[in-house]
Amino acid sequence: MEFTNCWLQYEKISDANHKDIKVYATTEGNIINNAIEELTTAFDMLYNRRVEAVFGGEPKDNENAAASSVELRLNPELKLGKEAFRIDCDSGRCVVSAQTQAGLLYGVFALIRNLRVQRVYDFDKWSFTLEQNPSNPIRMLDHWDNMDGSIERGYSGNSFFFEKDEIIINERTYAYARLAASVGINAVAINNVNVRGMATWLISDKYYDKLRSLSEIFGSYGIKLYLSINFAAPIEMGGLDTSDPCDERVKEWWKNKAKEIWQHIPEFGGFLVKADSEGRPGPFTYGRSHAEGANMLADAVRPFGGLVIWRCFVYNCQQDWRDQKTDRARAGYDNFMPLDGMFADNVILQIKNGPMDFQVREPVSPLFGGLKRTNAMLELQIAQEYTGQQRHVCYLLPWFKEILDFKTYCGREHDTVADIVAGRTYNNTNCGIVAVANTGNDINWTGHDLAAANWYGFGRLAFDTGLSAEEIASEWIMQTFGYNEKVMENVMEILMKSWPAYEKYTSPLGIGWMVKPNHHYGPDVDGYEYDRWGTYHRANHKAIGVDRTPAGTGYTQQYNEPLASIYADKRTCPQELILFFHRLEYDYVLPSGKTVIQHIYDSHFEGADEAARFLDLWRELEGLIEDEAFGRVEKRLIHQKEHAKEWRDVVNSYFYRISGIEDEKGRPLY
């Protein structure tokens, strides 16, 4: 079985000192054992030094002062937080302290990461202190893996969790858990939120043994296992004639099922639910609310400490494109704001970052500033469904930072999205950040070697939202490709410019959606224009954009002031979102001084030029990057260069033909 170790490759820094390093652990345990294994691997590969583990002991006062050691000190009285850690290193003696084994594991990974990022040549002379508490209680990956081995919106091979309706557990399972834990992931849902076929039966005797084994592997890395469930399971596998959440038989069925699940999988985390969305069953079928549906499940899992994570991706997917008032962007707020305060305390609403569907640029969902008495999680997507599908490099962390730093004006002191999902705003603990995963069984895990920066970056940002996108990129580059300055410089430029470039050559100004239907890859300006999904740009020969002001769909009114007024006024609306909120004629002059049509032309040419530069920057690194990885990335960047040109020409040609307006710079618009 062949796969890379991504950012955990542990290339040698120095072999100047061959003395053994002692690791003292106050107790044994699966997580501590993995922490020691990580130290053993790291010191061997970084410094060619052997680790000797001592359990139940501690460094003696009369030991040689020059002796090297790492002490893993489990201290339940430490006043930091359950997953927090403290590292104190002084001249080759390090103490990693934490309340829990998971905290110790995160501390060990942080210790090793800092040895590498700081390129510590002589561990025995190194002094270092770090104290950290994770920014978010829940830091989760949602895998959209199907039991036949396919992955919905998967761009890096097939599933490494499922094949032919069976659960896979092998060497790669452990490697995945190790990579996830190294960046602080503590929860994973392994199956597609669109639960169909045999996936419904995951919560049955057929799969409990394998799920328990998987849960134990995850647990040894501090990760909770979650499953996506079918709301109609009482009918499909329980023999009932209803899934009505207010029916006593349904309630009893789920209570018995929850008891059965936890008996077989004691460390199980809970359920992820997509209901009443895009054809999935839910409480609406029975005239019930989302709160009634979620709370019924919450009651069932409560005795076992379980959580119900309920997705807010609910909208009318049978919309008439002629209807100018129904607005998909309004749907999340309209469905869930009236229910604020009605959800059980072990229910978390999982809210996509924007009101639509992971477009390259969207406003932040107004639910984050609206909900005040409901647990919330931020849902991001690193799978790049609408951002190049891991065939284009598109480093998403600068965008994620913008989302987390967004000020909601919810009336509290801590009012950013980061504050809300961390629990600082409303003092809740069932909250956090989740990302739709971008992994598969490709050799490099993510299809595009550079896409691993999004996996790494999401975990690091979820653990520490104070990090910048540049800091995260720098860490990832060094740990993946080494310390060569030219490599650092070129890859950093590629990563940091990739999201703005992708936005430029696809759909700037917040318009979105100009993709081929179904697979969402490649330019098709009208691909979703006359469909049922509510994904319209409404371009004609005079104007483009959707009026979401009070004079239009009224969506801007879902925001708190002053945001509602800022977005509703085209003079103050951020330029990058102006066509999301406003319908503008092509000759309207933007804040940049360009007309709308000229901005469309210029941005597409600029974006394509930048994509071409990425290839040039990468080719300058030949001989400095491992040959196979260099070749894989080069092929992707060749494709991106040509595909960006296709985007440029298709979109510019469309708007030239529909508007009849020439490019001021005289470039061919085809």
C-alpha positions in Angstrom: 0.0 0.0 0.0 1.6 3.2 -1.2 0.9 6.7 0.1 2.9 9.7 1.1 3.2 11.0 4.7 2.3 14.5 3.6 3.6 17.0 6.2 4.8 14.2 8.5 7.8 13.2 6.5 10.4 14.1 9.2 13.4 14.7 7.1 16.8 14.8 8.9 17.9 18.1 10.5 21.1 16.9 12.3 22.8 13.8 13.4 25.5 15.6 15.5 24.4 14.0 18.8 23.6 10.3 19.0 22.8 10.0 22.7 19.5 8.4 23.6 16.5 10.5 24.6 14.4 9.3 27.5 10.7 9.8 27.4 9.0 9.7 30.8 5.3 9.1 30.9 3.3 9.2 34.1 1.0 6.5 32.9 0.4 4.2 29.9 -2.6 4.5 27.5 -3.4 4.2 23.8 -3.1 7.9 23.2 0.1 8.3 25.2 1.6 5.3 23.4 1.0 6.9 20.1 2.5 10.1 21.4 5.7 8.2 22.4 5.7 6.4 19.0 5.6 9.9 17.3 8.5 11.1 19.4 10.4 7.9 18.6 9.8 8.3 14.9 10.6 12.0 14.9 13.8 11.9 16.9 15.1 8.9 14.8 14.4 10.7 11.5 15.2 14.3 12.6 18.3 13.6 14.7 19.1 9.9 14.3 18.6 9.5 18.1 16.9 6.6 19.8 14.1 7.1 22.3 13.9 5.1 25.5 10.4 5.1 27.1 10.0 4.9 30.9 6.5 4.6 32.3 5.5 5.6 35.8 8.7 7.5 36.4 10.1 10.9 36.2 13.6 12.4 35.7 15.7 12.0 38.8 17.3 15.0 40.4 20.8 13.4 40.3 20.7 12.6 36.6 23.3 14.1 34.4 22.3 17.7 33.7 23.1 17.2 30.0 20.8 14.3 29.7 18.0 14.7 27.1 14.5 13.9 28.0 10.8 14.5 27.3 8.4 14.1 30.1 4.7 13.6 29.3 3.1 14.8 32.5 -0.6 14.0 32.9 -2.0 16.6 35.3 -5.8 16.6 35.8 -5.4 19.8 38.0 -3.8 21.8 35.2 -5.9 24.9 34.7 -5.8 25.1 30.9 -8.6 23.1 29.4 -9.2 19.4 28.6 -7.3 19.4 25.3 -4.9 22.2 26.1 -1.2 21.6 26.7 1.9 23.4 28.0 5.5 22.8 26.7 8.5 23.8 28.8 11.9 23.0 27.2 15.2 24.0 28.7 18.5 22.7 27.3 17.3 19.3 26.1 14.8 18.7 28.9 11.2 19.1 27.9 8.0 18.8 29.9 4.7 18.4 28.1 1.8 18.9 30.5 -1.9 18.4 29.9 -5.1 17.4 31.7 -5.8 14.6 29.3 -4.0 12.2 27.1 -5.3 14.0 24.0 -3.7 17.2 25.3 -0.4 15.4 25.6 -0.7 14.1 22.1 -1.3 17.6 20.7 1.6 18.9 22.8 3.9 16.2 21.3 2.9 17.1 17.8 3.4 20.8 18.6 6.8 20.1 20.0 7.9 18.2 16.9 6.4 20.8 14.6 8.3 23.5 16.3 11.5 21.5 16.2 11.0 21.3 12.4 9.7 24.8 11.7 12.4 26.4 13.8 14.9 23.9 12.4 16.4 23.2 15.7 19.9 21.9 15.0 20.8 21.0 18.6 17.9 19.8 20.7 20.2 19.7 23.8 20.7 23.5 23.6 17.1 24.4 22.8 14.8 26.4 25.1 11.2 26.8 24.2 7.8 27.5 25.9 4.4 27.2 24.5 1.0 27.1 26.2 -2.1 26.5 24.0 -5.8 25.8 24.4 -7.7 24.8 21.2 -9.7 27.7 19.8 -12.7 25.4 19.1 -14.2 22.6 21.1 -15.1 20.5 18.0 -12.7 20.4 15.0 -14.2 18.0 12.5 -13.9 16.5 9.1 -17.0 15.3 7.2 -16.3 12.7 4.6 -18.8 12.3 1.8 -17.7 8.7 1.2 -20.2 6.1 -0.1 -20.1 2.5 0.8 -19.5 1.3 -2.7 -16.1 3.1 -2.5 -17.0 6.2 -4.4 -16.9 9.7 -2.9 -19.5 12.3 -3.7 -17.6 15.4 -4.7 -14.4 13.4 -4.3 -11.4 14.5 -6.4 -8.5 12.3 -5.1 -9.4 8.7 -5.8 -11.8 6.4 -4.0 -12.7 6.0 -0.4 -10.2 4.5 2.1 -13.1 3.8 4.5 -15.4 1.8 2.3 -15.2 -0.7 -0.6 -18.0 -2.9 -2.0 -20.3 -2.1 1.0 -17.7 -3.1 3.5 -15.6 -1.0 6.0 -11.9 -1.0 5.3 -9.3 -1.0 8.1 -5.7 -1.2 7.1 -2.3 0.7 7.4 -3.8 3.7 5.7 -6.5 4.0 8.4 -3.8 4.5 11.0 -1.9 6.9 8.7 -5.0 9.0 8.2 -5.8 9.2 12.0 -2.2 10.2 12.6 -2.3 13.0 10.0 -5.6 14.3 11.2 -4.5 14.3 14.9 -1.3 16.1 14.0 -3.2 19.2 13.1 -5.7 18.9 16.0 -8.8 17.2 14.3 -10.9 15.6 17.1 -14.0 14.4 15.2 -14.6 12.6 12.0 -17.9 11.6 10.2 -16.9 8.9 7.7 -19.9 8.5 5.5 -21.8 10.7 3.0 -24.5 13.0 4.4 -26.7 11.7 1.6 -27.4 8.4 3.3 -28.7 5.8 0.8 -28.7 2.0 0.4 -26.4 0.1 2.6 -25.2 3.3 4.4 -28.5 3.3 6.2 -27.5 -0.1 7.7 -24.2 1.2 9.1 -26.0 1.4 12.5 -26.6 -2.4 12.6 -25.0 -5.6 13.7 -23.5 -6.0 10.2 -21.0 -3.2 10.8 -20.7 -2.8 14.6 -17.5 -4.8 15.0 -15.6 -2.9 12.3 -17.0 0.4 13.5 -15.8 -0.4 17.0 -12.3 -1.1 15.7 -12.3 2.1 13.7 -13.5 4.0 16.7 -10.7 2.6 18.8 -8.1 3.5 16.2 -9.5 7.0 16.0 -9.8 7.2 19.8 -6.1 6.4 20.2 -5.5 9.6 18.3 -8.0 11.7 20.3 -10.7 11.5 17.5 -14.4 10.8 18.0 -16.2 8.7 15.3 -19.5 10.1 14.0 -21.9 8.6 11.4 -24.3 10.3 9.0 -27.7 8.7 9.5 -30.9 8.4 7.4 -33.8 10.1 9.1 -36.1 7.5 7.5 -34.2 4.6 9.2 -37.2 3.6 11.3 -39.0 2.8 8.1 -36.2 1.5 6.0 -34.5 -0.7 8.6 -36.9 -0.7 11.5 -40.2 -1.9 9.9 -42.2 1.1 11.1 -44.7 2.9 8.8 -43.5 6.3 9.8 -40.4 8.4 10.8 -42.5 11.1 12.5 -40.3 12.5 15.2 -43.3 13.0 17.5 -44.5 9.4 17.1 -43.8 7.5 20.3 -42.9 4.4 18.4 -40.3 6.4 16.4 -38.9 7.9 19.6 -38.6 4.5 21.2 -37.0 3.0 18.1 -34.2 5.7 18.1 -33.7 5.3 21.9 -33.2 1.6 21.5 -31.0 2.1 18.5 -28.8 4.6 20.4 -28.5 2.2 23.3 -27.5 -0.6 20.9 -24.9 1.6 19.1 -23.2 2.8 22.3 -23.2 -0.8 23.7 -21.1 -1.8 20.6 -19.2 1.4 20.2 -18.7 2.9 23.7 -16.7 6.0 22.5 -19.1 6.8 19.6 -19.6 10.6 19.1 -23.1 10.9 17.6 -25.1 11.6 14.5 -24.7 13.9 11.6 -28.0 14.6 9.8 -29.0 16.1 6.5 -32.8 16.3 6.6 -35.4 17.9 4.3 -32.7 18.9 1.9 -32.2 18.0 -1.7 -34.6 15.1 -1.5 -33.4 13.7 1.8 -36.2 12.7 4.2 -36.9 14.8 7.3 -39.5 16.1 9.8 -41.2 18.3 7.1 -42.8 15.1 5.7 -44.9 14.9 8.9 -45.5 18.6 9.4 -42.9 18.8 12.1 -40.1 21.4 12.6 -36.3 20.8 12.4 -36.2 21.4 16.2 -38.7 18.6 16.7 -36.7 16.3 14.5 -33.3 17.1 16.0 -34.5 17.0 19.6 -36.0 13.6 19.2 -32.6 12.3 18.2 -30.9 14.4 20.9 -33.1 12.7 23.6 -32.1 9.3 22.3 -28.3 10.0 22.4 -28.3 12.1 25.5 -27.8 9.3 28.1 -24.5 8.4 26.3 -23.1 11.9 26.0 -23.9 11.9 22.3 -24.3 14.9 20.0 -26.7 15.5 17.1 -25.1 17.7 14.4 -28.0 19.0 12.2 -27.1 20.6 8.8 -28.8 23.9 7.9 -28.4 23.3 4.2 -32.2 23.4 3.6 -33.8 25.3 0.7 -36.4 24.9 -2.0 -34.7 22.8 -4.7 -37.8 22.9 -7.0 -37.7 26.6 -7.7 -39.2 28.2 -10.8 -36.5 30.3 -12.5 -39.2 32.8 -13.5 -39.9 33.6 -9.8 -38.0 36.8 -9.0 -38.8 36.8 -5.3 -38.0 33.3 -4.0 -34.3 33.5 -3.1 -32.3 30.5 -2.2 -29.9 32.7 -0.2 -32.7 33.5 2.2 -33.6 29.9 2.9 -31.2 29.0 5.8 -32.2 32.0 7.8 -35.9 31.7 7.0 -35.9 28.1 8.1 -33.9 28.2 11.3 -34.1 31.7 12.8 -37.7 31.2 14.0 -36.5 28.1 15.9 -33.7 29.9 17.8 -33.7 28.7 21.4 -35.9 25.6 20.6 -33.0 23.1 20.0 -31.7 20.8 22.8 -28.3 21.6 24.3 -26.7 18.6 22.6 -27.9 19.6 19.2 -25.5 21.7 17.0 -26.6 23.5 13.9 -24.0 23.0 11.1 -24.1 26.2 9.0 -22.3 26.6 5.7 -20.0 29.6 5.6 -22.3 31.3 3.0 -26.0 31.3 2.2 -25.6 29.4 -1.1 -23.1 26.5 -1.6 -19.4 26.9 -1.2 -19.0 29.3 -4.1 -15.6 31.0 -4.7 -17.0 34.1 -3.0 -20.1 34.5 -0.9 -21.2 36.7 2.0 -21.0 35.1 5.4 -24.3 33.4 6.4 -26.5 35.8 8.4 -27.4 32.9 10.7 -24.0 33.5 12.5 -25.2 37.0 13.6 -28.8 35.9 14.1 -28.9 32.8 16.2 -28.3 33.7 19.9 -29.7 30.7 21.8 -28.6 27.8 19.6 -25.3 25.9 19.3 -23.6 26.5 16.0 -20.8 25.1 13.9 -19.2 26.7 10.9 -19.1 24.3 7.8 -16.4 24.9 5.3 -15.4 22.9 2.3 -11.8 21.9 1.5 -12.9 19.4 -1.2 -12.9 22.3 -3.7 -16.2 21.4 -5.4 -16.5 24.9 -6.9 -12.9 26.0 -6.6 -11.1 23.8 -9.0 -11.8 20.3 -7.7 -8.2 19.7 -6.7 -7.1 19.9 -10.3 -6.5 23.7 -9.8 -4.4 24.9 -6.9 -6.6 27.0 -4.7 -5.3 27.6 -1.2 -8.5 28.4 0.8 -7.0 29.6 4.1 -7.0 33.3 3.3 -10.8 33.0 2.6 -11.4 31.0 5.8 -9.6 33.7 7.8 -11.9 36.4 6.3 -14.9 34.3 7.3 -13.7 33.7 10.8 -12.8 37.4 11.3 -16.1 38.6 9.9 -17.9 40.9 12.4 -21.6 40.0 12.8 -22.7 42.9 15.0 -24.8 40.5 17.0 -24.8 42.9 20.0 -22.1 41.1 22.0 -18.5 42.1 22.8 -17.2 38.9 21.1 -19.1 39.1 17.8 -17.0 37.6 15.1 -17.8 34.2 13.5 -14.7 32.9 15.2 -16.0 34.1 18.6 -19.4 32.5 18.0 -18.2 29.0 16.9 -15.6 29.0 19.6 -18.3 29.5 22.3 -16.9 32.8 23.5 -20.0 34.8 22.4 -22.7 32.8 24.2 -20.7 30.7 26.6 -21.6 27.4 24.9 -19.3 24.4 24.6 -21.1 22.3 21.8 -19.7 24.3 18.9 -16.8 24.4 16.5 -15.7 24.1 12.9 -16.1 21.4 10.4 -14.8 20.9 6.8 -15.9 18.7 4.0 -12.8 16.6 3.5 -10.6 16.5 0.4 -9.0 13.1 0.9 -9.1 9.8 -1.1 -6.9 6.8 -1.7 -4.6 8.6 -4.2 -0.9 8.2 -3.4 -0.8 11.9 -2.2 -4.1 11.7 -0.4 -5.5 14.9 -2.0 -5.1 14.3 -5.8 -3.1 17.5 -6.1 0.0 17.6 -3.8 -0.6 21.3 -3.1 -4.2 20.6 -2.1 -2.8 19.0 1.1 -2.2 22.6 2.3 -6.0 22.9 2.7 -6.3 19.8 4.8 -3.3 20.8 6.9 -4.4 24.4 7.0 -8.0 23.7 8.1 -6.8 21.6 11.0 -4.3 24.2 12.2 -6.7 27.1 11.8 -9.5 25.2 13.7 -7.1 24.5 16.5 -5.7 28.0 16.5 -7.8 30.7 14.8 -5.1 33.3 15.6 -2.8 31.9 13.0 -2.5 33.7 9.7 -2.8 32.1 6.3 0.8 32.9 5.6 2.0 31.3 8.9 0.1 28.1 8.1 1.4 28.0 4.5 5.0 28.5 5.7 4.7 25.7 8.2 3.2 23.4 5.6 5.8 24.1 2.9 8.7 23.5 5.2 7.3 20.3 6.6 6.3 19.0 3.1 9.1 20.2 0.8 12.0 21.2 3.2 13.9 24.4 3.8 15.2 25.6 0.5 14.5 29.3 0.2 13.6 29.2 -3.4 11.0 26.5 -2.7 9.6 28.4 0.2 9.4 31.6 -1.9 7.8 30.1 -5.0 5.3 27.8 -3.3 4.3 30.6 -1.0 3.5 32.8 -3.9 1.6 30.1 -5.7 -0.5 29.3 -2.6 -1.2 32.9 -1.5 -2.2 34.1 -5.0 -4.2 31.0 -6.0 -7.6 31.8 -4.5 -7.7 35.4 -5.8 -6.6 34.1 -9.2 -9.2 31.4 -9.3 -11.9 34.0 -8.4 -10.7 36.3 -11.2 -10.8 33.7 -14.0 -14.0 32.1 -13.0 -16.7 34.3 -11.4 -15.7 37.6 -9.8 -17.9 40.2 -8.1 -19.7 37.5 -6.1 -21.8 36.2 -8.9 -20.9 32.5 -8.7 -22.4 29.4 -10.3 -21.1 29.7 -13.9 -20.2 26.0 -14.0 -21.3 22.9 -15.9 -24.2 21.3 -14.1 -23.9 18.1 -12.1 -20.1 17.8 -11.8 -19.5 21.6 -11.3 -16.3 21.6 -13.3 -15.6 23.9 -16.2 -17.2 27.1 -17.5 -20.8 27.2 -18.5 -22.2 30.7 -17.9 -25.8 29.6 -18.2 -25.3 26.1 -16.9 -27.6 26.7 -13.9 -29.5 29.7 -15.2 -32.8 28.2 -16.1 -32.9 25.3 -13.6 -34.7 24.5 -10.3 -31.9 25.1 -7.9 -32.1 28.8 -7.4 -28.6 29.6 -8.7 -29.2 32.6 -11.0 -27.1 35.5 -12.3 -30.0 36.8 -14.4 -27.7 38.3 -17.1 -29.3 39.9 -20.1 -28.0 42.3 -22.7 -28.2 45.3 -20.3 -27.4 44.1 -16.8 -26.3 41.3 -14.5 -26.8 40.4 -10.9 -29.6 39.7 -8.4 -31.3 42.4 -6.4 -31.3 41.2 -2.8 -32.0 44.6 -1.3 -35.4 45.5 0.3 -36.6 46.4 -3.2 -35.7 42.9 -4.4 -35.7 39.7 -2.5 -35.0 41.4 0.9 -32.1 39.1 1.7 -30.0 42.0 3.0 -32.4 42.5 5.8 -31.4 39.2 7.4 -28.1 40.9 8.5 -27.7 43.0 11.6 -27.0 46.7 11.2 -24.9 48.3 9.9 -24.3 45.3 7.6 -27.9 45.4 6.3 -27.5 49.0 5.2 -24.0 48.5 3.9 -25.0 45.6 1.7 -28.2 47.2 0.5 -26.5 50.3 -0.9 -24.5 49.7 -4.0 -22.2 52.6 -3.1 -21.1 50.9 0.1 -21.4 47.2 -0.8 -18.0 45.5 -1.0 -17.0 45.3 -4.6 -16.1 41.7 -4.4 -19.8 40.9 -3.5 -21.6 43.6 -5.5 -23.3 41.4 -8.0 -24.5 39.0 -5.3 -26.5 41.8 -3.7 -27.2 44.1 -6.7 -28.4 44.1 -10.3 -26.1 46.4 -12.2 -25.9 47.6 -15.8 -22.7 46.8 -17.6 -21.6 50.4 -17.8 -22.1 50.9 -14.0 -18.8 52.3 -12.6 -17.5 50.2 -9.7 -15.5 51.7 -6.7 -12.3 50.6 -8.6 -13.2 53.1 -11.4 -13.9 50.3 -13.9 -17.2 49.5 -15.4 -18.8 46.2 -14.6 -18.1 44.8 -18.0 -14.5 46.0 -18.1 -13.9 44.4 -14.7 -15.2 41.1 -16.1 -12.8 41.3 -19.0 -9.8 42.5 -17.0 -10.2 40.0 -14.2 -10.5 37.1 -16.5 -7.3 38.0 -18.4 -5.5 38.7 -15.1 -6.5 35.5 -13.5 -5.5 33.4 -16.6 -2.1 35.2 -16.6 -1.6 34.4 -12.9 -2.4 30.7 -13.5 0.2 30.6 -16.2 2.7 32.2 -13.8 2.1 29.4 -11.3 3.4 26.9 -13.8 6.5 29.0 -14.4 7.1 29.4 -10.6 6.8 25.6 -10.2 9.2 24.8 -13.0 11.9 26.9 -11.4 11.9 24.3 -8.6 12.8 21.3 -10.8 15.6 19.4 -9.0 14.7 21.0 -5.7 11.5 19.0 -5.2 11.3 15.2 -5.2 10.9 14.0 -8.8 7.5 12.2 -8.5 5.9 15.0 -6.5 7.3 17.6 -8.9 5.9 15.8 -11.9 2.5 15.3 -10.3 2.2 19.0 -9.6 3.6 20.1 -12.9 0.8 18.1 -14.7 -1.8 19.7 -12.6 -0.5 23.2 -13.3 -0.3 22.6 -17.0 -3.9 21.7 -16.9 -4.8 24.7 -14.8 -3.0 27.1 -17.1 -5.0 25.8 -20.1 -8.3 25.5 -18.2 -7.9 29.1 -16.9 -7.6 30.3 -20.5 -10.8 28.3 -21.4 -12.6 30.0 -18.5 -11.3 33.4 -19.6 -12.4 32.9 -23.2 -15.8 31.3 -22.6 -16.9 33.9 -20.0 -15.5 37.0 -21.9 -17.0 35.8 -25.2 -20.4 35.3 -23.5 -20.5 38.8 -22.1 -19.1 40.4 -25.2 -21.8 38.7 -27.3 -24.6 39.5 -24.9 -23.6 43.1 -24.2 -22.0 44.1 -27.5 -19.4 46.2 -25.5 -15.8 46.0 -26.7 -12.8 45.5 -24.4 -11.2 48.9 -23.8 -7.8 47.3 -24.2 -8.6 45.8 -27.6 -7.9 42.2 -26.6 -9.7 39.4 -28.5 -13.0 38.4 -26.9 -13.8 35.6 -29.3 
